[in-house]
């Protein structure tokens, strides 16, 4: 009778691990390859076979190196890799994400409330069967040492083999380069190990201390309020203001002095999208953001948030969800209406005439859309209540998301109501989303795809503007970006600054 051996040489064990890693975690990788090459042609067959060979050899080399250097370290690292691989494959299969550098940034910058919303029984099964079980086999295995000479010979042969295979595929480099982000984001464990390293390297290279902008001054002492509402995952296509067939904007559609523009986001994830809204230029560097700049220039600045992911905000009046909930009473305090608690009173208590307010919402963030609004705003039914969005019908998923837009419409209406009552102020409200959202189109969900390959649903955003009767007139612009916010705020509040760009101001002079 065949008896499974639990005693392996480093070479044999590395081969077994490479094969396990290949078969358990790379179905999404080769599904992508199969969709993007013609397997009926000789060139397509060569690409597929070459990628299989390269992946097996590269993973063998990595596992071989780890266990040769330290079998103890290998028994710690490889089980961790397998559990992380299983988790990544779950998110790739469930939400069609790519584990690239920007997605790593999203993961590392998330908070508990958001990360816990992805918890599901299916995720547990992935971790248990694709992660923990193979990890236990690694931990229990007995691995024999190999002589350094044997290691150097076999490692050298493997590296030479990889170089030869890559050289022989020189004519396919163009195809690989074209799809490098997707391939790199689906190869386990390279996707997250390489991209975590890149994330921290690039983060270290950036200016962690803000680059201060030139000093600014107030032109006048007129009483003016500017409220910037930063939307979360609000895609333009589902606003009835923009022609969507379902009435998701029952309040705003009846509001006077309201204007809306087509706009695009600079990225498809929160940290980059919010940064783009708040900076005077699109840059990978960290320039002084709008709230900090206005605060330093003598403006009353208030930041209220139920979200996360903004650059460092250096102001006195910063209130997060926990702080706001302490002052809020009623069943709706756990939703984004909490942002409006005591807001008008805080404005009236200000001793300054220039007031800038940011309301950073979280209303349309998935996957738990149906939990982002109070029950009375469930205008469209049935709704998706699962975090596994692919398990819901298209109607249920879109209904749940559309209800978040209905709730957003109500919140913006309440903001406008408050501003309308402050008649001694000239006031305006901007609503700009950080990015859009995929709702199952092409089997993609949520957001975070690299913008170079992202579908339009993830970067086409609403840009909605309300102005009071005594306020500024708007230019006749058609398409806007998040870059228009900074300079429009400077103009509206009468801030004289060397960096002001009239071309990016949407108000008429």
N, C-alpha and C positions, 0 to 999 in steps of 0.2 A: 504493500500500500504506500502511495506517495505521502511523504511527510514534509510539511513546510519547515524549512530551515530558518532559524532565527539568529544565525551567525553569518555575518557578511564581511567581505573585504570592503574597503572604502570605495574602490572602483565599482564593484557590483552594486553596492548600495546607492551610489550616486546615479547609476544607470536606472535602477528601479524608481528612485525618486523623480528622475526626469520624465520617465514614462507615466508615472502617476500624475505628476503635475500637468503633463500634456493632455491626458485624456479627461481629467476631472475639471480643468479650468479653462479650456480653450475652445469650447464650442462656439461662443460668441465671436472669437477671433476668426476662426475659419468660416463661420457663417458670413462674416463681412467680406472675407477674401473671395468666397464663392460667388457673392453677389456682384463683385466688382471686377472679376476676370471671366473670360470666356473659357470654361473648362473643356470645351469641345475642340479648342485649338491647341497646337503643340506648345505655343508660348504660354498659354494659360496653365497647362499641365505642369510646365517647368516651374512657373511661379509658385504654384501650390506645393509641389514636391520640395522645392528649395526652401520654402518657409518652414515646412515640417522638419526637414533635416537641420536647418539652422536653429530652430527652437529647441529641438532635442539636444543638439550638441552644446548650445549656449547654456542651457539649464544644467546639463551634465557637468560642464566646467564649473559653474557657480557652486553647485552642491558638492562637487569633488573638492574644490578649494576650501570650502567652509569646514567639511569634516576632516580633511587632512590637517588643517591648522588647529582645530580643536573639536573633538567629538562631543565634548560637553556643550560647547557653544552651538554646535550643529543641532543638538537635541533640544536646545532652547529656541534657536532662531527658526528652524524649518517648521516646527509645529505652529509658531506664530504666523509664519508666512502662509501656511495652509489655511489657518482660520481667517486671515485677512483675505486670501484668495477667494474663499467661499463667500465671504461678505461682499466682496467686489463683484463677483459673478452674479450674486443675487440682485444687486442694484443695476448691473448692466442688463440682465434679463428682464427685470421688472420695470425699469424706467428708461432703458435704452441710453444710459449715460456713457460718457467716455471718461476714463480715469486719467485725465491730462492734468497739467499743472494748475489750471484755473479751478478744476474740480477739487483738487487737493486743497487749494486755498479755501474753497467753500467749506470743506469738511473741517479743516483746522480752525476755521473762524466761526463755526456754528456754535449755538448754545444748546443747553440741555432740552429746553422746551421744543426746539425745532427738531433736534436729532431723535428725541423720543417719539415724535409723531410718525417716524418710519418703522417703528417696532411692529412686527407681525409674527404670526405662527410660522408662516412660510420661511421667514428669515431664520428662525430657530432651527428649522429642518435643514436648511442649507448649511448652517454652521455646524450642526450635529453630524450630518452624514458626509458632507464634503470637506469639513474642517476638522472636527474633533476626532473622528474615527481614523483618518489617515495620520493625524498627529499622534495618536496613541501608538500606532504601529511604529512610528519613528522613535518614540520615547522608549519602547520596549525592546527595540532591536539591539543586538550585540554586534559591535563593529570592530573589526580587527585593524590594527595599525598597518600602514604600508611604509616601505622604505622611501626616504627622500628621493633616491635615484629613480625609483619606479614612478613616483608622483611627477617629477620633472619631465620624464620621458612622455608619459601619457598626457600630461597637461600641454606640453609643447606640441604633440601630435594633434590634439584637439584644436588648439589655437590655429595651427597651420591648416588644418582641415577647414575651419571656419573662413579663413582668409581665401583659400582656394575656391570654396563654394561662392563666396561673395564676388570674387573676381570673375568667375565663370558666368555670374548673373549680371554682369556689368550692363547689358542691354536692358535689364529690368529695373535698374536703379531709378529711372525716371518715374516708373509706376510706384515704386516703394516710397520715393520722396513725396510724390503727390498725396499718398495716403498715410504718410508717416504719423500724423497725429492720431488717427484712428487705430493704426496698427500698434503704436506705442501705448495707447490707452487701453488696449484690450489684451496685451501680453502680460501674463501673471508669472512671477511677482514684479516684473520690470516696470509695469505701469506706475505703481505707487512708490516703489523704492527709488526709481530714478526721478520721478516728478516731485517727491517729497524733498529730495536733495536739491533739485533745481529751485523749488519754491523758497527754501531757506537761503540758498546762495543768492538768488535774485533779491530776496527781502533784505539780506545783509548789504547788498550793493546799493540799495536805494537809500535815500536820505531819511533816516529815522527821525531826525529833527526837521521840522518843517522849514522849507525855504521861505523866509518872510517876504511878503510883497512890499512894494514901496508905500510909504505912509500916505494915508488918504485923509480928507477933511470933509466936513459937512458944508454944503453950499448955502443952506438956509436952515430955518428952524420951524418949518411947516410940520403940522401933525400928520404923520403918514404911517400906515401899517402895511406890511407885506407878509402874507402867510404863504409859505411854500409847503405844500403837501406832497411828500414823496410816496408814491404808490409802490406796492410790492407785487411783482409778477402780474401787473395789469396789462393785458394785451389789447391793442387798439381794436382789433377785429370784433370784439364782443361788447363794444359800447354802441348803443343804439344811436348816439349822437353822430357816429361815423357810418350809419346806414345798416347796422345789424338788425336783422328782422325781428328779434325779440326785444321787448321794451325793458331794457336794463337801466335806462336813465329816466324814470318817471318824474323826478324832481328837476334835474338839470335841463331837461327838454323844455321846461316851462319857465326857466330862469332868464330874466332880462340881463343885458350887458355881459352875456356869456359868449366866449369865442373858443373854437377848438381847431387845432392844427395837426396835420400829419407830422409825426416825428419818429426818429430812430434813436435807439440807445447805443452807447459806445461799446457795450459789452452785454453778455447774457447772464451775468451773475451779480449778486447784490453789492459786494464790496467795490467792484470796479464801477458799477453803475452809479452808486451813491457818490463815489469819489468824483466821477465825471460831472455830476450835477453841481457839486460844490466847489469845483476848481475853475480858475479863470482860463485854463488851457488844458488840452488833452496831453497828458504826460505820464511816464512811468515814475517820475520823481514825485515827492510829496511836497507840494506847494501849500502855502497857508490857505486853508479852506475858508469859504465865505463866512460862516458864523464867527470864526475866530477873527477874521479881518474886520468885519463890521463891529464886533465887540471892542476891538482895539481902536476903532475909529470913532467911538462915542455913541454907537447905536445900542438900544436895549435889545438883547438877543435872548430868545427863549427856545429851548429844544425840548420837545416831548416825543417819546418813542415807545412803541411796543415791539420794536424790531431790534436789529443789531447790524454790525458790519460797516458802520460809518468810520471815517478817519478820526483821529483824536480831536475831540471837541473841547476847547478850553474856554468855557463860559461858566458863570455862576448859576444860571437858571437852567440846569440840565435835569430833567425828570424822566426816569424810566418807568416801565409799567408798574413795578412794585411800589414806587413812590406815589404814583397817580392813584393806584387802587386804594391806598390808605385814606384818601380824601373823597373817594367815590362811594355812592350809596345806590343800591338797586341791582337788579339781575343782569344788567347789560355792562357792568363794570369789567367783566372779563373779556370784553370785546374792544374793538378800536374806538368806540365812543368814549372810552375812558380818557382819550387824548383831549377831549373837549371839557373835561371836568374843571370848573373854576377858571377856564381860559379867559373869558371876558372880564372877570374880576381881576385877574392878574394883569391884563392890559390896562384897565382903569387905574390900577394901583401904581403903575409905572410913573416915574418922575421925568421920563424922557419923552420927547416928541416923535422921535424916529424909533419904530419898533419892527423887528424882524423875527418871525416865528417859523420854526420848522416842526411839522408834524410828520413823523416817520411811521407809517402804517405797516401792518403785516397782513392785511385782509385777504389777499388772494394767493397767499403762499400755500403750495400743496405739501404733502398729498392729501391732507385732511381739510379739503375745501369746505365740507359741510359743517365743520366745527368752527368756522371763522366768522359766522354771523349769527345773530339771535334768531330764534325760531320764527318770529313774525316776518322775517325777510326771506323765508323759503317760498318765493313766488313760483318757482318752477320745480315740478316733481315728475317722476321720482328722482332721487339724488343718490350719488355714489357715496357710501359710507366706509369704503375699504381703503386702506393705504396702498393696496396692490391695484393700481389704477387700471391695469390691463384686464383685471377680472370684472370690471364694471362695464356696462353697456355704454356705447357712445353717448346716448341720450342722458343717462344717469350722470356721467362724468361732466358733460357740458352744462347740465342743469345745476349741478352743485357749484361749478365755477361761476356760472352766470349769476347765481344768487350772491356771490361775493361782490360782483360788480354792482348789483342792486344796492347792497349795503354800502359800498363805496359812494354811490350816488347820494345816498341819504346823509352820510357823514359830510360830504362836500356841501350839500344843501344846508346843513346845520352851521358849517363854518361861514357860509355866505350870509346866513340869517344873522349871526353874531356880528359880522362886519357891517351889515346894513344898519344895525341899531347904533353903531358908533359913528353918528353923523358928523361929529366934529373932526373926524379923521378922513383923509383921502386914503382909500384902501384898495388892495388887490389881492387876489388869490391865484396861485399857480398850482396845478396838479400835474406832476410829471412822474412817470413810472421809472423804476430802476432798470427794468427790462421787461420782456414779454413772457409768454408761457406756451408750451406745446401741450395739446390735449388729445394726443393719440394720432395726430396726423403723421403719416409714414412710420407709425409705431413708435413715435417719440413722445415722451412725457416730461412735464415740468420745464426746466431750463438748464443752462450751464454748458451747452455745446460750444466749442470754439466758434467765435463769430464767423470765421472764414468758411465754415461749413454748416453753420446753424441755419435752420429754416426761418423764414421771415416772421413767423409767429413769435419767435423768441427775441426779436429786436424791434419790431414795429410797435410803437407805444403811443398812448394818448398824451397830448399836451393841451390842457384845458385852462383857460384864463377867464377870470371874472374881474371886473373893475367896477368901482362905485360910480355913481352918477357924476361926481365932481372929479373923476380921475382922468388919467392919461388916455389918449387914443392909441390904437394899435396900428402898426404897419400892416400892409397887405402882403404878409408872407404866406407861402404855401407849405414849405417843408422846413421843419426845425430839428435841432438836435438838443441834447442835454446841455451843450455848451452855451446856449442862449440864456440860460437861467442867470448865471453870475452877473453878466453885464447888464441885463434887464433890471436886476435888483439894484445895482449901483445907480442906474439912471433914475429909477422910480423914487428911491430914497434920497436922491440929491447928493450922492457921494462923489466928490471930485478926486479922481485917482489917475496916475500916469498909465495904469494898465487898462483903463477903460477902452473898450472896443465898440464903437458905434454900430459897426456892421452886425454885431451879435446882440444888439439891443432890439427888442421887438416893439418898443413904444415909439410913437412919433415924437419928434422934437417940437 
